[in-house]
Amino acid sequence: MIELPFPPSSLSGHAKGHWRRKAAVTRKWRAWALAAALAAKLDDPAPGDIPILVRFYPPDRRGDRTNFPNRMKPIFDGIAQALKVNDARFVPRFEFCLPEKPGRVEITL
């Protein structure tokens, strides 16, 4: 299992602002996911689809749950890089849990 802080709204596809600032945030989260996946010492996946369970524990009730999965793209990219696979193989399933401070996301492969 990989556990990361709750992804910020700036990772959402709806985030406004200059692309360069968003690129820096995206790069940081991808690197965090890569490091977390390497630290978790995940097994090499079998050929074919890779099921992923993502549990969202938001820090409060203010977020829009339908947008939470959009924030996962750089995280999936970092995990795929660690596994040396194409993230197109990922078949994610999302669970939305009750808020917990400070918020987190758990990813199980």
N, CA, C and O atoms as a printed pandas DataFrame, in Angstrom:
     atom_number atom_name residue_name chain_id  residue_number  x_coord  y_coord  z_coord
0              1         N          MET        A               1    0.840   -1.175    0.000
1              2        CA          MET        A               1    0.000    0.000    0.000
2              3         C          MET        A               1    0.889    1.243    0.000
3              4         O          MET        A               1    1.944    1.280    0.634
4              5         N          ILE        A               2    0.438    2.239   -0.718
5              6        CA          ILE        A               2    1.113    3.531   -0.775
6              7         C          ILE        A               2    0.190    4.541   -0.117
7              8         O          ILE        A               2   -1.006    4.579   -0.407
8              9         N          GLU        A               3    0.741    5.354    0.765
9             10        CA          GLU        A               3   -0.041    6.403    1.412
10            11         C          GLU        A               3    0.624    7.746    1.147
11            12         O          GLU        A               3    1.825    7.915    1.356
12            13         N          LEU        A               4   -0.174    8.687    0.685
13            14        CA          LEU        A               4    0.302   10.039    0.395
14            15         C          LEU        A               4   -0.651   11.044    1.019
15            16         O          LEU        A               4   -1.793   10.707    1.333
16            17         N          PRO        A               5   -0.188   12.281    1.200
17            18        CA          PRO        A               5   -1.125   13.320    1.661
18            19         C          PRO        A               5   -2.253   13.491    0.648
19            20         O          PRO        A               5   -2.133   13.083   -0.507
20            21         N          PHE        A               6   -3.333   14.090    1.092
21            22        CA          PHE        A               6   -4.463   14.312    0.196
22            23         C          PHE        A               6   -4.043   15.268   -0.911
23            24         O          PHE        A               6   -3.513   16.342   -0.631
24            25         N          PRO        A               7   -4.278   14.884   -2.187
25            26        CA          PRO        A               7   -3.824   15.731   -3.294
26            27         C          PRO        A               7   -4.573   17.064   -3.340
27            28         O          PRO        A               7   -5.785   17.107   -3.129
28            29         N          PRO        A               8   -3.851   18.145   -3.616
29            30        CA          PRO        A               8   -4.472   19.467   -3.617
30            31         C          PRO        A               8   -5.339   19.701   -4.856
31            32         O          PRO        A               8   -5.197   19.020   -5.872
32            33         N          SER        A               9   -6.224   20.664   -4.749
33            34        CA          SER        A               9   -7.097   20.993   -5.879
34            35         C          SER        A               9   -6.305   21.531   -7.059
35            36         O          SER        A               9   -6.807   21.529   -8.183
36            37         N          SER        A              10   -5.080   21.991   -6.833
37            38        CA          SER        A              10   -4.262   22.494   -7.943
38            39         C          SER        A              10   -3.885   21.394   -8.927
39            40         O          SER        A              10   -3.436   21.698  -10.031
40            41         N          LEU        A              11   -4.054   20.120   -8.560
41            42        CA          LEU        A              11   -3.802   19.012   -9.485
42            43         C          LEU        A              11   -5.018   18.700  -10.359
43            44         O          LEU        A              11   -4.917   17.938  -11.321
44            45         N          SER        A              12   -6.143   19.279  -10.029
45            46        CA          SER        A              12   -7.366   19.028  -10.781
46            47         C          SER        A              12   -7.263   19.624  -12.178
47            48         O          SER        A              12   -6.591   20.635  -12.381
48            49         N          GLY        A              13   -7.920   19.004  -13.122
49            50        CA          GLY        A              13   -7.951   19.525  -14.485
50            51         C          GLY        A              13   -8.660   20.857  -14.579
51            52         O          GLY        A              13   -8.499   21.582  -15.561
52            53         N          HIS        A              14   -9.448   21.189  -13.561
53            54        CA          HIS        A              14  -10.185   22.454  -13.559
54            55         C          HIS        A              14   -9.393   23.587  -12.918
55            56         O          HIS        A              14   -9.874   24.718  -12.849
56            57         N          ALA        A              15   -8.193   23.296  -12.452
57            58        CA          ALA        A              15   -7.416   24.311  -11.753
58            59         C          ALA        A              15   -7.062   25.454  -12.707
59            60         O          ALA        A              15   -6.636   25.235  -13.841
60            61         N          LYS        A              16   -7.247   26.635  -12.229
61            62        CA          LYS        A              16   -6.935   27.831  -13.017
62            63         C          LYS        A              16   -5.521   28.299  -12.685
63            64         O          LYS        A              16   -4.932   27.878  -11.689
64            65         N          GLY        A              17   -5.001   29.152  -13.512
65            66        CA          GLY        A              17   -3.688   29.720  -13.240
66            67         C          GLY        A              17   -2.710   29.396  -14.349
67            68         O          GLY        A              17   -3.035   28.725  -15.328
68            69         N          HIS        A              18   -1.505   29.894  -14.160
69            70        CA          HIS        A              18   -0.459   29.727  -15.164
70            71         C          HIS        A              18    0.003   28.275  -15.222
71            72         O          HIS        A              18    0.139   27.625  -14.185
72            73         N          TRP        A              19    0.243   27.765  -16.420
73            74        CA          TRP        A              19    0.618   26.359  -16.601
74            75         C          TRP        A              19    1.935   26.032  -15.908
75            76         O          TRP        A              19    2.128   24.907  -15.448
76            77         N          ARG        A              20    2.839   26.999  -15.829
77            78        CA          ARG        A              20    4.151   26.712  -15.250
78            79         C          ARG        A              20    4.048   26.397  -13.757
79            80         O          ARG        A              20    4.747   25.517  -13.255
80            81         N          ARG        A              21    3.171   27.122  -13.046
81            82        CA          ARG        A              21    2.995   26.847  -11.618
82            83         C          ARG        A              21    2.361   25.476  -11.413
83            84         O          ARG        A              21    2.758   24.733  -10.514
84            85         N          LYS        A              22    1.379   25.141  -12.243
85            86        CA          LYS        A              22    0.749   23.825  -12.134
86            87         C          LYS        A              22    1.745   22.715  -12.482
87            88         O          LYS        A              22    1.720   21.642  -11.879
88            89         N          ALA        A              23    2.615   22.976  -13.451
89            90        CA          ALA        A              23    3.621   21.974  -13.836
90            91         C          ALA        A              23    4.554   21.659  -12.671
91            92         O          ALA        A              23    4.941   20.506  -12.483
92            93         N          ALA        A              24    4.916   22.672  -11.892
93            94        CA          ALA        A              24    5.802   22.445  -10.748
94            95         C          ALA        A              24    5.126   21.573   -9.699
95            96         O          ALA        A              24    5.757   20.681   -9.131
96            97         N          VAL        A              25    3.845   21.825   -9.439
97            98        CA          VAL        A              25    3.092   21.025   -8.464
98            99         C          VAL        A              25    2.948   19.599   -8.977
99           100         O          VAL        A              25    3.116   18.643   -8.219
100          101         N          THR        A              26    2.639   19.455  -10.253
101          102        CA          THR        A              26    2.490   18.131  -10.861
102          103         C          THR        A              26    3.791   17.344  -10.767
103          104         O          THR        A              26    3.780   16.165  -10.414
104          105         N          ARG        A              27    4.907   17.988  -11.082
105          106        CA          ARG        A              27    6.215   17.331  -11.027
106          107         C          ARG        A              27    6.524   16.871   -9.593
107          108         O          ARG        A              27    7.040   15.772   -9.390
108          109         N          LYS        A              28    6.208   17.712   -8.607
109          110        CA          LYS        A              28    6.464   17.366   -7.205
110          111         C          LYS        A              28    5.658   16.140   -6.777
111          112         O          LYS        A              28    6.193   15.235   -6.137
112          113         N          TRP        A              29    4.365   16.110   -7.133
113          114        CA          TRP        A              29    3.519   14.983   -6.734
114          115         C          TRP        A              29    3.913   13.699   -7.461
115          116         O          TRP        A              29    3.842   12.616   -6.879
116          117         N          ARG        A              30    4.320   13.803   -8.705
117          118        CA          ARG        A              30    4.784   12.620   -9.437
118          119         C          ARG        A              30    6.031   12.053   -8.764
119          120         O          ARG        A              30    6.157   10.838   -8.611
120          121         N          ALA        A              31    6.949   12.926   -8.363
121          122        CA          ALA        A              31    8.171   12.478   -7.685
122          123         C          ALA        A              31    7.850   11.837   -6.335
123          124         O          ALA        A              31    8.444   10.821   -5.975
124          125         N          TRP        A              32    6.908   12.428   -5.584
125          126        CA          TRP        A              32    6.507   11.824   -4.311
126          127         C          TRP        A              32    5.933   10.431   -4.519
127          128         O          TRP        A              32    6.260    9.504   -3.778
128          129         N          ALA        A              33    5.079   10.280   -5.527
129          130        CA          ALA        A              33    4.472    8.972   -5.801
130          131         C          ALA        A              33    5.533    7.962   -6.230
131          132         O          ALA        A              33    5.492    6.802   -5.820
132          133         N          LEU        A              34    6.474    8.396   -7.047
133          134        CA          LEU        A              34    7.564    7.516   -7.467
134          135         C          LEU        A              34    8.352    7.052   -6.250
135          136         O          LEU        A              34    8.609    5.857   -6.102
136          137         N          ALA        A              35    8.737    7.970   -5.383
137          138        CA          ALA        A              35    9.508    7.614   -4.184
138          139         C          ALA        A              35    8.710    6.687   -3.265
139          140         O          ALA        A              35    9.258    5.725   -2.726
140          141         N          ALA        A              36    7.425    6.972   -3.087
141          142        CA          ALA        A              36    6.585    6.124   -2.219
142          143         C          ALA        A              36    6.425    4.728   -2.800
143          144         O          ALA        A              36    6.445    3.742   -2.062
144          145         N          ALA        A              37    6.267    4.636   -4.112
145          146        CA          ALA        A              37    6.118    3.324   -4.754
146          147         C          ALA        A              37    7.416    2.521   -4.662
147          148         O          ALA        A              37    7.383    1.313   -4.428
148          149         N          LEU        A              38    8.544    3.177   -4.843
149          150        CA          LEU        A              38    9.830    2.476   -4.701
150          151         C          LEU        A              38   10.045    2.028   -3.265
151          152         O          LEU        A              38   10.541    0.927   -3.030
152          153         N          ALA        A              39    9.677    2.869   -2.296
153          154        CA          ALA        A              39    9.825    2.512   -0.883
154          155         C          ALA        A              39    8.912    1.358   -0.493
155          156         O          ALA        A              39    9.253    0.561    0.381
156          157         N          ALA        A              40    7.744    1.267   -1.144
157          158        CA          ALA        A              40    6.796    0.189   -0.844
158          159         C          ALA        A              40    7.249   -1.149   -1.421
159          160         O          ALA        A              40    6.685   -2.189   -1.081
160          161         N          LYS        A              41    8.259   -1.135   -2.289
161          162        CA          LYS        A              41    8.797   -2.356   -2.905
162          163         C          LYS        A              41    7.678   -3.217   -3.485
163          164         O          LYS        A              41    7.520   -4.385   -3.131
164          165         N          LEU        A              42    6.914   -2.615   -4.377
165          166        CA          LEU        A              42    5.792   -3.300   -5.005
166          167         C          LEU        A              42    6.287   -4.433   -5.891
167          168         O          LEU        A              42    7.357   -4.340   -6.493
168          169         N          ASP        A              43    5.508   -5.496   -5.966
169          170        CA          ASP        A              43    5.851   -6.624   -6.820
170          171         C          ASP        A              43    5.678   -6.240   -8.282
171          172         O          ASP        A              43    4.857   -5.388   -8.624
172          173         N          ASP        A              44    6.464   -6.883   -9.135
173          174        CA          ASP        A              44    6.290   -6.679  -10.570
174          175         C          ASP        A              44    4.909   -7.176  -10.960
175          176         O          ASP        A              44    4.540   -8.306  -10.638
176          177         N          PRO        A              45    4.143   -6.340  -11.651
177          178        CA          PRO        A              45    2.785   -6.762  -12.019
178          179         C          PRO        A              45    2.801   -7.805  -13.131
179          180         O          PRO        A              45    3.690   -7.818  -13.983
180          181         N          ALA        A              46    1.802   -8.672  -13.101
181          182        CA          ALA        A              46    1.625   -9.654  -14.168
182          183         C          ALA        A              46    1.190   -8.910  -15.429
183          184         O          ALA        A              46    0.715   -7.777  -15.342
184          185         N          PRO        A              47    1.343   -9.524  -16.586
185          186        CA          PRO        A              47    0.876   -8.873  -17.815
186          187         C          PRO        A              47   -0.625   -8.593  -17.757
187          188         O          PRO        A              47   -1.374   -9.291  -17.073
188          189         N          GLY        A              48   -1.047   -7.570  -18.481
189          190        CA          GLY        A              48   -2.468   -7.233  -18.530
190          191         C          GLY        A              48   -2.822   -6.084  -17.621
191          192         O          GLY        A              48   -1.963   -5.310  -17.199
192          193         N          ASP        A              49   -4.110   -5.985  -17.326
193          194        CA          ASP        A              49   -4.610   -4.898  -16.490
194          195         C          ASP        A              49   -4.044   -4.974  -15.071
195          196         O          ASP        A              49   -3.768   -6.052  -14.546
196          197         N          ILE        A              50   -3.883   -3.800  -14.473
197          198        CA          ILE        A              50   -3.399   -3.700  -13.098
198          199         C          ILE        A              50   -4.497   -3.032  -12.272
199          200         O          ILE        A              50   -4.683   -1.818  -12.366
200          201         N          PRO        A              51   -5.229   -3.806  -11.462
201          202        CA          PRO        A              51   -6.272   -3.185  -10.635
202          203         C          PRO        A              51   -5.658   -2.345   -9.523
203          204         O          PRO        A              51   -4.679   -2.742   -8.891
204          205         N          ILE        A              52   -6.250   -1.184   -9.298
205          206        CA          ILE        A              52   -5.788   -0.276   -8.250
206          207         C          ILE        A              52   -7.001    0.186   -7.449
207          208         O          ILE        A              52   -8.014    0.600   -8.014
208          209         N          LEU        A              53   -6.884    0.108   -6.138
209          210        CA          LEU        A              53   -7.908    0.643   -5.249
210          211         C          LEU        A              53   -7.371    1.939   -4.653
211          212         O          LEU        A              53   -6.291    1.958   -4.062
212          213         N          VAL        A              54   -8.126    3.016   -4.809
213          214        CA          VAL        A              54   -7.747    4.324   -4.269
214          215         C          VAL        A              54   -8.797    4.719   -3.240
215          216         O          VAL        A              54   -9.986    4.809   -3.548
216          217         N          ARG        A              55   -8.340    4.953   -2.008
217          218        CA          ARG        A              55   -9.236    5.417   -0.942
218          219         C          ARG        A              55   -8.896    6.868   -0.620
219          220         O          ARG        A              55   -7.763    7.195   -0.267
220          221         N          PHE        A              56   -9.893    7.720   -0.747
221          222        CA          PHE        A              56   -9.728    9.133   -0.449
222          223         C          PHE        A              56  -10.226    9.419    0.966
223          224         O          PHE        A              56  -11.360    9.086    1.309
224          225         N          TYR        A              57   -9.382   10.030    1.779
225          226        CA          TYR        A              57   -9.740   10.518    3.112
226          227         C          TYR        A              57   -9.518   12.029    3.085
227          228         O          TYR        A              57   -8.442   12.500    3.452
228          229         N          PRO        A              58  -10.525   12.794    2.654
229          230        CA          PRO        A              58  -10.329   14.244    2.539
230          231         C          PRO        A              58  -10.144   14.883    3.917
231          232         O          PRO        A              58  -10.585   14.336    4.927
232          233         N          PRO        A              59   -9.489   16.044    3.949
233          234        CA          PRO        A              59   -9.276   16.709    5.237
234          235         C          PRO        A              59  -10.545   17.352    5.790
235          236         O          PRO        A              59  -10.627   17.615    6.990
236          237         N          ASP        A              60  -11.531   17.606    4.937
237          238        CA          ASP        A              60  -12.790   18.211    5.371
238          239         C          ASP        A              60  -13.874   17.863    4.346
239          240         O          ASP        A              60  -13.624   17.112    3.403
240          241         N          ARG        A              61  -15.054   18.401    4.532
241          242        CA          ARG        A              61  -16.183   18.082    3.653
242          243         C          ARG        A              61  -16.351   19.062    2.493
243          244         O          ARG        A              61  -17.341   18.976    1.767
244          245         N          ARG        A              62  -15.426   19.975    2.300
245          246        CA          ARG        A              62  -15.597   21.018    1.304
246          247         C          ARG        A              62  -15.360   20.573   -0.130
247          248         O          ARG        A              62  -15.846   21.233   -1.048
248          249         N          GLY        A              63  -14.644   19.498   -0.362
249          250        CA          GLY        A              63  -14.289   19.082   -1.719
250          251         C          GLY        A              63  -15.437   18.442   -2.473
251          252         O          GLY        A              63  -16.418   17.990   -1.883
252          253         N          ASP        A              64  -15.298   18.414   -3.769
253          254        CA          ASP        A              64  -16.257   17.775   -4.661
254          255         C          ASP        A              64  -15.719   16.387   -5.005
255          256         O          ASP        A              64  -14.741   16.270   -5.744
256          257         N          ARG        A              65  -16.340   15.349   -4.483
257          258        CA          ARG        A              65  -15.828   13.993   -4.661
258          259         C          ARG        A              65  -15.697   13.589   -6.121
259          260         O          ARG        A              65  -14.844   12.766   -6.454
260          261         N          THR        A              66  -16.510   14.140   -6.988
261          262        CA          THR        A              66  -16.401   13.761   -8.400
262          263         C          THR        A              66  -15.106   14.278   -9.028
263          264         O          THR        A              66  -14.697   13.790  -10.082
264          265         N          ASN        A              67  -14.456   15.256   -8.398
265          266        CA          ASN        A              67  -13.199   15.783   -8.923
266          267         C          ASN        A              67  -11.966   15.146   -8.289
267          268         O          ASN        A              67  -10.860   15.335   -8.795
268          269         N          PHE        A              68  -12.121   14.403   -7.205
269          270        CA          PHE        A              68  -10.960   13.799   -6.551
270          271         C          PHE        A              68  -10.157   12.896   -7.493
271          272         O          PHE        A              68   -8.930   12.991   -7.503
272          273         N          PRO        A              69  -10.793   12.025   -8.282
273          274        CA          PRO        A              69   -9.998   11.172   -9.179
274          275         C          PRO        A              69   -9.157   11.949  -10.190
275          276         O          PRO        A              69   -8.105   11.463  -10.605
276          277         N          ASN        A              70   -9.592   13.141  -10.596
277          278        CA          ASN        A              70   -8.807   13.944  -11.536
278          279         C          ASN        A              70   -7.447   14.319  -10.967
279          280         O          ASN        A              70   -6.494   14.530  -11.717
280          281         N          ARG        A              71   -7.357   14.403   -9.667
281          282        CA          ARG        A              71   -6.117   14.808   -9.016
282          283         C          ARG        A              71   -5.075   13.688   -8.995
283          284         O          ARG        A              71   -3.928   13.924   -8.614
284          285         N          MET        A              72   -5.450   12.499   -9.392
285          286        CA          MET        A              72   -4.582   11.331   -9.263
286          287         C          MET        A              72   -3.613   11.129  -10.428
287          288         O          MET        A              72   -2.693   10.320  -10.309
288          289         N          LYS        A              73   -3.784   11.824  -11.534
289          290        CA          LYS        A              73   -2.969   11.565  -12.722
290          291         C          LYS        A              73   -1.470   11.608  -12.448
291          292         O          LYS        A              73   -0.786   10.651  -12.809
292          293         N          PRO        A              74   -0.909   12.656  -11.831
293          294        CA          PRO        A              74    0.539   12.621  -11.597
294          295         C          PRO        A              74    0.962   11.527  -10.621
295          296         O          PRO        A              74    2.079   11.017  -10.700
296          297         N          ILE        A              75    0.075   11.171   -9.708
297          298        CA          ILE        A              75    0.379   10.084   -8.777
298          299         C          ILE        A              75    0.436    8.757   -9.529
299          300         O          ILE        A              75    1.354    7.964   -9.319
300          301         N          PHE        A              76   -0.535    8.512  -10.399
301          302        CA          PHE        A              76   -0.507    7.298  -11.224
302          303         C          PHE        A              76    0.734    7.271  -12.108
303          304         O          PHE        A              76    1.337    6.215  -12.295
304          305         N          ASP        A              77    1.120    8.420  -12.651
305          306        CA          ASP        A              77    2.324    8.485  -13.487
306          307         C          ASP        A              77    3.569    8.091  -12.705
307          308         O          ASP        A              77    4.416    7.362  -13.219
308          309         N          GLY        A              78    3.691    8.565  -11.465
309          310        CA          GLY        A              78    4.840    8.218  -10.640
310          311         C          GLY        A              78    4.872    6.742  -10.281
311          312         O          GLY        A              78    5.933    6.118  -10.288
312          313         N          ILE        A              79    3.711    6.183   -9.968
313          314        CA          ILE        A              79    3.638    4.753   -9.655
314          315         C          ILE        A              79    3.993    3.924  -10.887
315          316         O          ILE        A              79    4.724    2.938  -10.786
316          317         N          ALA        A              80    3.479    4.319  -12.039
317          318        CA          ALA        A              80    3.781    3.602  -13.287
318          319         C          ALA        A              80    5.273    3.651  -13.586
319          320         O          ALA        A              80    5.855    2.661  -14.027
320          321         N          GLN        A              81    5.890    4.800  -13.345
321          322        CA          GLN        A              81    7.325    4.923  -13.570
322          323         C          GLN        A              81    8.096    3.977  -12.650
323          324         O          GLN        A              81    9.060    3.345  -13.081
324          325         N          ALA        A              82    7.684    3.878  -11.399
325          326        CA          ALA        A              82    8.348    2.973  -10.454
326          327         C          ALA        A              82    8.205    1.515  -10.883
327          328         O          ALA        A              82    9.138    0.725  -10.741
328          329         N          LEU        A              83    7.030    1.165  -11.410
329          330        CA          LEU        A              83    6.774   -0.216  -11.840
330          331         C          LEU        A              83    7.300   -0.504  -13.239
331          332         O          LEU        A              83    7.335   -1.656  -13.671
332          333         N          LYS        A              84    7.716    0.564  -13.957
333          334        CA          LYS        A              84    8.175    0.444  -15.344
334          335         C          LYS        A              84    7.079   -0.121  -16.247
335          336         O          LYS        A              84    7.316   -1.020  -17.053
336          337         N          VAL        A              85    5.860    0.437  -16.090
337          338        CA          VAL        A              85    4.715    0.034  -16.915
338          339         C          VAL        A              85    4.036    1.291  -17.462
339          340         O          VAL        A              85    4.300    2.402  -17.002
340          341         N          ASN        A              86    3.176    1.104  -18.428
341          342        CA          ASN        A              86    2.360    2.185  -18.954
342          343         C          ASN        A              86    1.140    2.326  -18.051
343          344         O          ASN        A              86    0.470    1.339  -17.748
344          345         N          ASP        A              87    0.855    3.550  -17.623
345          346        CA          ASP        A              87   -0.273    3.731  -16.713
346          347         C          ASP        A              87   -1.619    3.459  -17.383
347          348         O          ASP        A              87   -2.644    3.446  -16.701
348          349         N          ALA        A              88   -1.644    3.244  -18.683
349          350        CA          ALA        A              88   -2.879    2.848  -19.366
350          351         C          ALA        A              88   -3.348    1.475  -18.896
351          352         O          ALA        A              88   -4.511    1.119  -19.085
352          353         N          ARG        A              89   -2.456    0.707  -18.290
353          354        CA          ARG        A              89   -2.819   -0.617  -17.768
354          355         C          ARG        A              89   -3.581   -0.540  -16.455
355          356         O          ARG        A              89   -4.209   -1.520  -16.053
356          357         N          PHE        A              90   -3.540    0.604  -15.777
357          358        CA          PHE        A              90   -4.205    0.754  -14.489
358          359         C          PHE        A              90   -5.721    0.774  -14.663
359          360         O          PHE        A              90   -6.256    1.465  -15.530
360          361         N          VAL        A              91   -6.392    0.005  -13.824
361          362        CA          VAL        A              91   -7.855    0.005  -13.774
362          363         C          VAL        A              91   -8.223    0.426  -12.350
363          364         O          VAL        A              91   -8.328   -0.412  -11.454
364          365         N          PRO        A              92   -8.419    1.741  -12.149
365          366        CA          PRO        A              92   -8.658    2.212  -10.791
366          367         C          PRO        A              92  -10.100    2.044  -10.337
367          368         O          PRO        A              92  -11.044    2.114  -11.123
368          369         N          ARG        A              93  -10.225    1.820   -9.046
369          370        CA          ARG        A              93  -11.521    1.805   -8.366
370          371         C          ARG        A              93  -11.386    2.782   -7.211
371          372         O          ARG        A              93  -10.387    2.765   -6.493
372          373         N          PHE        A              94  -12.380    3.625   -7.031
373          374        CA          PHE        A              94  -12.292    4.694   -6.048
374          375         C          PHE        A              94  -13.284    4.484   -4.913
375          376         O          PHE        A              94  -14.439    4.123   -5.139
376          377         N          GLU        A              95  -12.815    4.715   -3.682
377          378        CA          GLU        A              95  -13.668    4.717   -2.502
378          379         C          GLU        A              95  -13.510    6.067   -1.825
379          380         O          GLU        A              95  -12.401    6.582   -1.685
380          381         N          PHE        A              96  -14.629    6.628   -1.412
381          382        CA          PHE        A              96  -14.637    7.941   -0.781
382          383         C          PHE        A              96  -14.997    7.755    0.689
383          384         O          PHE        A              96  -16.125    7.394    1.024
384          385         N          CYS        A              97  -14.027    8.006    1.554
385          386        CA          CYS        A              97  -14.181    7.774    2.984
386          387         C          CYS        A              97  -14.527    9.079    3.697
387          388         O          CYS        A              97  -14.460   10.161    3.113
388          389         N          LEU        A              98  -14.893    8.956    4.954
389          390        CA          LEU        A              98  -15.201   10.133    5.752
390          391         C          LEU        A              98  -13.949   10.983    5.945
391          392         O          LEU        A              98  -12.834   10.461    5.955
392          393         N          PRO        A              99  -14.134   12.285    6.097
393          394        CA          PRO        A              99  -12.975   13.170    6.289
394          395         C          PRO        A              99  -12.179   12.821    7.540
395          396         O          PRO        A              99  -12.736   12.435    8.569
396          397         N          GLU        A             100  -10.869   12.967    7.424
397          398        CA          GLU        A             100   -9.933   12.784    8.538
398          399         C          GLU        A             100   -8.824   13.813    8.389
399          400         O          GLU        A             100   -8.237   13.950    7.316
400          401         N          LYS        A             101   -8.542   14.524    9.445
401          402        CA          LYS        A             101   -7.423   15.476    9.422
402          403         C          LYS        A             101   -6.116   14.717    9.482
403          404         O          LYS        A             101   -6.052   13.761   10.254
404          405         N          PRO        A             102   -5.098   15.037    8.765
405          406        CA          PRO        A             102   -4.978   16.116    7.803
406          407         C          PRO        A             102   -5.396   15.716    6.394
407          408         O          PRO        A             102   -5.218   16.503    5.463
408          409         N          GLY        A             103   -5.935   14.541    6.210
409          410        CA          GLY        A             103   -6.322   14.051    4.889
410          411         C          GLY        A             103   -5.218   13.201    4.284
411          412         O          GLY        A             103   -4.033   13.455    4.495
412          413         N          ARG        A             104   -5.623   12.190    3.532
413          414        CA          ARG        A             104   -4.632   11.314    2.879
414          415         C          ARG        A             104   -5.312   10.545    1.757
415          416         O          ARG        A             104   -6.537   10.546    1.629
416          417         N          VAL        A             105   -4.497    9.898    0.958
417          418        CA          VAL        A             105   -4.981    8.997   -0.072
418          419         C          VAL        A             105   -4.185    7.701    0.078
419          420         O          VAL        A             105   -2.963    7.725    0.227
420          421         N          GLU        A             106   -4.893    6.570    0.036
421          422        CA          GLU        A             106   -4.254    5.256    0.123
422          423         C          GLU        A             106   -4.450    4.550   -1.215
423          424         O          GLU        A             106   -5.558    4.487   -1.747
424          425         N          ILE        A             107   -3.352    4.023   -1.742
425          426        CA          ILE        A             107   -3.390    3.346   -3.041
426          427         C          ILE        A             107   -2.913    1.912   -2.828
427          428         O          ILE        A             107   -1.813    1.678   -2.329
428          429         N          THR        A             108   -3.755    0.961   -3.214
429          430        CA          THR        A             108   -3.424   -0.456   -3.079
430          431         C          THR        A             108   -3.424   -1.091   -4.449
431          432         O          THR        A             108   -4.395   -0.969   -5.196
432          433         N          LEU        A             109   -2.326   -1.776   -4.787
433          434        CA          LEU        A             109   -2.231   -2.493   -6.055
434          435         C          LEU        A             109   -2.415   -3.969   -5.820
435          436         O          LEU        A             109   -2.370   -4.755   -6.766
